[in-house]
């Protein structure tokens, strides 16, 4: 069998074809734009998503390959308003959009008992606050909408003419009751939102429809292929890397960074610093500390200095720890609640005339790694974890891995795939088409995890001191600066 996974990321779509033994038969990608019509806004045109999916499939699926099932994953939290036929009414709002900051006050005015059922910190770039913003500021679009859905769910709507979502995406909207495992109807009513905009919830590995004739013609595939509900990209990445049981902590590096640990029940963080979402196995939950300012920021730095990715990552080993007294604060967009000062701004601190291009690139990597450390230390299981599983396309360079091991003070296990989310999507295609009965049955297909970096004791001590100075530079903690 040939199982097609499609991962609708923030700035690119990835597609992968797996066989039932878990072997990769093909992989491809196509990019699209992230638009910023105003400062702090982040949008995409779903028509560009669709064109990119078609382009990636043309690159990947050869005439000799007969696709038997399709699974989906996608960027979390975003919002697509559509009419009854699934046509977008306006551009999609993305997870990095900050326009709904004031709408969080509507959430804060809710009774504590209702907020407790959301079991998550309040973040503006989630579907609930953004839907509140649209109801207030774009009333015509809001009134015209038949559905308010997540990015991967819009894609499935386009593929099948059927609308649905899954628990992993629904639980990341701030409109979901984690304790009841359903839409939070009381919250939705209290916010004054229209409940009918929210789609039915199906298991991630359920068969949610079949490929329509119109979509099949556009994509060059046969009509009638079963399509799985799919999962949020972080949940799909856990499945795709074989993270199926509580205990291990996994760091996935991409446009953002996510640190996750599975749990067997809805165990909310009492400090409100980390997130709690449903996993793709429809039986588990996971705690997550998400970093907004990761690959997104490194790409900005790369473009500003006209550098290649190899040059960016090579700088990790070309300059000593601490970058001769130079700090980079990576907060180009508002950070998540794990951060003591989520509204911090980005800056290079300590610039001198003798600093060169490689110093600035190196300090950018250090700044992002320090930001990941702040998030990691917010996880409830951080202090009992000695090893981190490392996944994602932003984790492949040796010197960068070593810097992460030194700053996070943990052994790193590399997962033998750079496409965890799309692999998870393909596995969901297999579950939906009865290749495997459930997510647990895919454990034998998990990519190999092998040691890739161990902390160097001398650099760990140095980075501990530098981290204190970094926190002071960011205004998070009083400490003396490190003299380069």
Secondary structure, 3 states (H helix, E strand, C coil): CCEEEEEECCCEEEEEEECCCCCEEEEEEEECCCECCCCCCCEECHHHHHHHHHHHHHHHCCCCCCCCEEEEEECCCCEEEECCCCCECCCEECCCCCCCCCCHHHHHCCCHHHHHHHCCCCCCCCHHHHHHHHHHHCHHHHHHCCEEECHHHHHHHHHHCCCCECHHHHCCCCCEECCCCEECHHHHHHCCCCHHHCCCECCCCCEEEECCHHHHHHHCCCCCCEEECCEEHHHHHHHHCCCCCCCCEEEEECCCEEEEEEECCCCCCCCCCCEEEECCCCCCEEEEEEECCCHHHHHHHHHHCCCCHHHHHHHHHHCCCCHHHCEEECCCCCCCCCCCCCCCCCEEECCCCCCCHHHHHHHHHHHHHHHHHHHHCCCCCHHHCCEEEEECHHHCCHHHHHHHHHHHCCEEEEECCCCHHHHHHHHHHHHHCCCCCCHHHHHHHCCCEEEEECCCHHHHHHHHHHHHHHHHHCCCCCCCCCCC
